[in-house]
């Protein structure tokens, strides 16, 4: 029997730098997910959510009322809507970007009991950033899935410097993306059912 439950997937572009690559990767993976039936996909660009560095006296896991910062409120609402997430992360100094880590830190309950997948780029395909994010996700009571898309630095730099077309790069990653999406949707359905 086919599952017809509509799922809401949020793709988070985890870099705000000028000349970034995360926006391209976010649009690509969102388009790949849209090939599935019954899926709603939205890209959340952290440039649209100018959150200060987390500075509240109370951790999000203990907050009794929403934080008052307008960007945080909008971002938290979007996370609450999501049934699952794909985080697009660069690798900086063997870790994720500060802006993505900060976005994680502002939210808690809205992340809980939801799966997360990763598309990364950089040295060793951004694998060290993903390992860091998996640890963060577990602490947020998320379910990080095993399969990820890792884009080696030499490939994404070719796109940034105009030596390779982005479509060509993303076409070469289609099998990785399909495997990741398949696993993510399985966990999304299972956990949405459990939360319900």
C-alpha positions as CSV (number, residue, x, y, z in Angstrom):
1,X,0.0,0.0,0.0
2,X,1.4,3.4,-1.0
3,X,1.9,6.0,1.7
4,X,0.1,9.2,0.6
5,X,0.8,11.3,3.7
6,X,2.2,14.7,2.7
7,X,5.6,15.4,4.1
8,X,7.2,18.8,4.6
9,X,11.0,18.9,4.0
10,X,13.1,22.0,4.8
11,X,16.4,22.4,3.1
12,X,18.7,24.8,5.0
13,X,21.4,26.7,3.1
14,X,24.1,26.8,5.8
15,X,26.4,29.5,4.5
16,X,25.8,33.2,4.1
17,X,29.2,34.1,2.6
18,X,29.5,36.2,-0.6
19,X,30.2,33.8,-3.5
20,X,28.9,30.8,-1.5
21,X,28.0,27.4,-2.9
22,X,25.4,26.3,-0.4
23,X,22.6,28.2,-2.2
24,X,23.3,26.2,-5.4
25,X,23.4,22.9,-3.6
26,X,20.2,23.8,-1.7
27,X,18.2,24.5,-4.9
28,X,19.6,21.3,-6.6
29,X,18.7,19.0,-3.7
30,X,15.3,20.6,-3.3
31,X,14.6,19.9,-7.0
32,X,15.7,16.3,-6.5
33,X,13.2,15.9,-3.6
34,X,10.4,17.5,-5.6
35,X,10.6,14.4,-8.0
36,X,8.9,12.4,-5.2
37,X,5.1,12.4,-4.8
38,X,3.5,13.9,-1.7
39,X,6.4,16.0,-0.7
40,X,6.5,19.7,0.1
41,X,9.9,21.3,-0.1
42,X,11.1,24.7,1.1
43,X,14.6,26.2,1.0
44,X,15.5,28.2,4.2
45,X,18.3,30.6,3.4
46,X,20.0,31.7,6.6
47,X,20.6,35.1,4.9
48,X,16.9,35.6,5.4
49,X,17.2,35.0,9.1
50,X,19.7,37.4,10.6
51,X,19.9,35.8,14.1
52,X,22.4,37.2,16.6
53,X,24.8,34.8,18.2
54,X,22.9,32.9,20.8
55,X,22.8,35.1,23.9
56,X,19.8,34.2,25.9
57,X,20.1,33.5,29.6
58,X,18.0,30.3,29.2
59,X,18.7,27.4,26.9
60,X,16.1,26.7,24.2
61,X,15.5,23.3,25.8
62,X,14.4,25.0,29.0
63,X,12.6,28.1,27.6
64,X,9.0,28.7,28.9
65,X,8.0,31.1,26.2
66,X,9.3,31.9,22.7
67,X,12.4,34.1,22.3
68,X,11.5,37.6,21.3
69,X,14.0,38.2,18.4
70,X,11.9,38.5,15.2
71,X,14.3,36.5,13.0
72,X,14.5,33.7,15.6
73,X,10.7,33.6,15.9
74,X,10.3,33.3,12.1
75,X,13.0,30.6,11.8
76,X,11.6,28.6,14.8
77,X,8.2,28.6,13.1
78,X,9.7,27.2,9.9
79,X,11.5,24.5,11.8
80,X,8.2,23.6,13.6
81,X,6.6,23.1,10.2
82,X,9.2,20.7,9.0
83,X,8.9,16.9,9.2
84,X,12.5,16.5,8.1
85,X,15.6,18.5,7.2
86,X,18.5,18.6,4.8
87,X,21.3,20.8,5.9
88,X,23.8,22.1,3.3
89,X,27.1,22.7,5.0
90,X,30.5,23.9,4.0
91,X,33.5,22.7,5.9
92,X,35.5,25.4,7.7
93,X,38.4,24.3,9.9
94,X,37.2,20.7,10.2
95,X,33.7,21.8,11.2
96,X,30.4,23.4,10.0
97,X,29.8,27.1,9.5
98,X,29.3,29.3,12.6
99,X,26.0,30.6,11.1
100,X,24.6,27.1,10.8
101,X,25.7,26.1,14.3
102,X,24.1,29.3,15.6
103,X,20.8,28.5,13.9
104,X,20.8,25.1,15.5
105,X,21.4,26.6,18.9
106,X,18.4,28.9,18.8
107,X,15.8,26.1,18.5
108,X,15.2,22.9,20.5
109,X,11.7,21.3,20.8
110,X,10.9,22.1,17.1
111,X,13.9,19.9,16.0
112,X,13.0,17.0,18.3
113,X,12.1,13.5,16.9
114,X,12.7,14.5,13.2
115,X,15.3,13.2,10.8
116,X,18.1,15.2,9.2
117,X,20.3,14.5,6.2
118,X,23.4,16.4,5.0
119,X,24.9,17.7,1.8
120,X,28.4,18.9,2.4
121,X,31.3,20.3,0.4
122,X,34.9,21.1,1.1
123,X,38.0,19.1,2.2
124,X,37.2,15.4,2.2
125,X,33.8,16.3,0.9
126,X,32.9,18.2,4.0
127,X,32.8,14.9,6.0
128,X,34.2,16.4,9.2
129,X,31.5,19.1,9.2
130,X,28.8,16.4,8.8
131,X,30.3,14.4,11.7
132,X,30.1,17.5,13.9
133,X,26.5,18.1,12.8
134,X,25.5,14.6,13.5
135,X,26.7,15.0,17.1
136,X,24.8,18.3,17.4
137,X,21.7,16.6,15.9
138,X,21.7,13.8,18.4
139,X,21.8,16.4,21.3
140,X,18.8,18.1,19.7
141,X,16.9,14.7,19.7
142,X,17.0,14.4,16.0
143,X,17.7,11.3,13.9
144,X,20.7,11.9,11.6
145,X,20.6,9.5,8.8
146,X,23.7,7.6,7.6
147,X,23.7,8.4,3.9
148,X,24.9,11.9,2.9
149,X,26.1,13.7,-0.3
150,X,29.7,14.7,0.0
151,X,31.1,17.1,-2.7
152,X,34.9,17.1,-2.9
153,X,36.5,20.6,-2.7
154,X,38.2,20.2,-6.1
155,X,34.8,19.7,-7.8
156,X,32.9,22.5,-6.2
157,X,35.8,24.9,-6.6
158,X,35.7,24.2,-10.3
159,X,32.1,25.3,-10.3
160,X,32.9,28.4,-8.3
161,X,35.7,29.4,-10.7
162,X,33.6,28.6,-13.9
163,X,35.7,25.6,-14.9
164,X,32.8,23.2,-14.5
165,X,29.0,23.7,-15.0
166,X,27.0,23.2,-11.8
167,X,24.5,21.0,-13.7
168,X,27.4,18.7,-14.7
169,X,28.6,18.4,-11.1
170,X,25.1,17.8,-9.7
171,X,24.3,15.2,-12.4
172,X,27.4,13.2,-11.2
173,X,25.9,13.2,-7.7
174,X,22.4,11.9,-8.7
175,X,22.9,8.4,-7.3
176,X,24.2,9.7,-4.0
177,X,21.2,12.1,-3.8
178,X,18.7,9.4,-4.6
179,X,20.1,7.1,-1.9
180,X,20.0,9.9,0.7
181,X,16.5,11.0,-0.2
182,X,15.2,7.4,-0.1
183,X,16.6,6.9,3.4
184,X,15.5,10.3,4.6
185,X,11.9,9.8,3.5
186,X,11.7,6.4,5.2
187,X,12.7,7.9,8.5
188,X,10.5,11.0,7.9
189,X,7.4,8.8,7.5
190,X,8.3,6.6,10.4
191,X,9.0,9.4,12.8
192,X,6.0,11.5,11.7
193,X,3.8,8.5,12.4
194,X,5.4,8.0,15.8
195,X,5.0,11.7,16.7
196,X,1.3,11.5,15.6
